[in-house]
Amino acid sequence: MNEVTIKGEITFVDEVREYGSNGFKKHQVVVETGDGKWANPVAVEFTKDHIEKSKVLRVGEKVTIDARVNGREWQGRD
């Protein structure tokens, strides 16, 4: 996994959502970086133990978030 640091202002805080019958939860916030590095605001998802830390975040708050970027290899067609 790759790690990134996202700095900016929170523009959206979603509610904690639960998915499936196994109790998987996630909490999403959106950060506007305003640095020209990304053209769009960055959505950050907190899961598991990190949800408790994210519940205190508020719209308008300046933040620095250290995150792990993960995903799956793209299996598209040519």
C-alpha positions, -999 to 999 in steps of 0.1 A, spaced: 0 0 0 11 36 -6 8 63 19 -2 99 12 -6 131 33 -37 151 25 -38 187 38 -68 210 34 -102 220 46 -131 197 52 -161 205 30 -183 175 38 -188 150 66 -211 121 60 -227 100 87 -212 66 97 -227 40 75 -230 2 80 -228 -22 51 -238 -59 50 -247 -83 77 -211 -85 91 -212 -50 106 -186 -33 83 -187 4 89 -172 34 71 -172 71 76 -165 95 47 -152 131 47 -143 153 18 -112 175 19 -106 204 -5 -68 207 -9 -67 240 -28 -31 233 -38 -37 225 -75 -23 190 -70 -58 174 -74 -84 190 -96 -113 177 -74 -118 175 -37 -105 143 -21 -129 118 -5 -113 100 25 -129 69 40 -123 59 76 -129 23 86 -127 1 117 -109 17 146 -103 49 127 -140 58 127 -138 69 163 -110 94 154 -130 107 124 -162 114 143 -148 147 157 -141 162 123 -163 192 113 -169 211 80 -146 241 77 -119 225 99 -83 226 85 -68 191 86 -37 170 78 -47 134 72 -21 106 67 -38 79 47 -31 46 30 -42 44 -6 -53 9 -17 -72 -6 -45 -73 -34 -70 -54 -38 -103 -75 -25 -132 -88 -55 -152 -103 -34 -181 -103 -44 -217 -83 -27 -244 
